[in-house]
Amino acid sequence: MRKISFTVGAIALLAGCGVSTQQEVQMGQQEAQQVNAQLPMVQDPVIQNYVNALGQRIARTTSRADLDWQFQVVNSDVVNAFALPGGFVYINRGVLERASNMSEVAGVLGHEIEHVVRRHSVKQMEQAQGANVGLGIACALTGICNSGLAQAAINIGGTAVFAKFSRTDEVQADEGGFRNVMRAGISPRGMYTFFQKLLAEEQNSGGGGSAAAWFADHPGTQDRIADIQRMLSQVPASQLNSLQTNDSGFATMKARLARLGPAPRAQGQ
């Protein structure tokens, strides 16, 4: 609790003033320590190394390539991903299990990377009231406002000091993520196909199921799919066809995923 209190106090003090890159990284490091302690991580080195290498490939093409980017896989079948300030990106096992190729994973990572590039979390911190910031962090890190692994992942994931990103932020992250993966030589079609897949799963489940977290944390997905389709239509087909969709490492990663035991179940499931 002492560590949590320090984090809450530090961010509350920063909420009313500008946050430097150094402060952003320090806050991200503190939050990452809490996330790593609160959520189970996939320990398989092949899976972790694949995701980290893919994330690094994308991140180093951005304007914030100088950050010490870190990518980790959360051992949860909830379909979600989230980014902390300073370049700490987490992707849930549920995303990897539903992805059909490397470009679909890259699309999710490119989106979360763009949240960091645009400092969406930091901007919300700067605009937030200190008390609300502290309450949001306490809820997410101590679990006092929620219960269960899946709910913790939802509350921690996709947020800026654990307040929902706006639809505008999500659109910016989509558009920037689209460019990020293209600069890395990866087809942005994976963003479109993965979002379509999640939307179909959401509609078939009646709003429940493991994909529900994605829609809770990433508002306006249906409209954003249309926006991605528009961006795809503006790229020559010859250029899209020249970009990478898959690699051999993806199949190896999926095989390792299949050999893992079941993901921890949330309380109440």
Secondary structure as UniProt FT lines:
FT   HELIX           2..14
FT   TURN            15..16
FT   HELIX           21..38
FT   HELIX           45..59
FT   TURN            60..61
FT   TURN            63..66
FT   STRAND          70..74
FT   STRAND          81..84
FT   TURN            85..87
FT   STRAND          88..92
FT   HELIX           93..98
FT   HELIX           102..117
FT   TURN            118..119
FT   HELIX           120..127
FT   HELIX           130..142
FT   TURN            144..145
FT   HELIX           149..156
FT   TURN            157..158
FT   STRAND          159..160
FT   TURN            161..162
FT   STRAND          163..164
FT   HELIX           167..183
FT   TURN            184..185
FT   HELIX           189..204
FT   TURN            205..207
FT   TURN            210..211
FT   HELIX           212..217
FT   TURN            219..220
FT   HELIX           221..233
FT   HELIX           237..242
FT   HELIX           248..259
FT   TURN            267..268
//
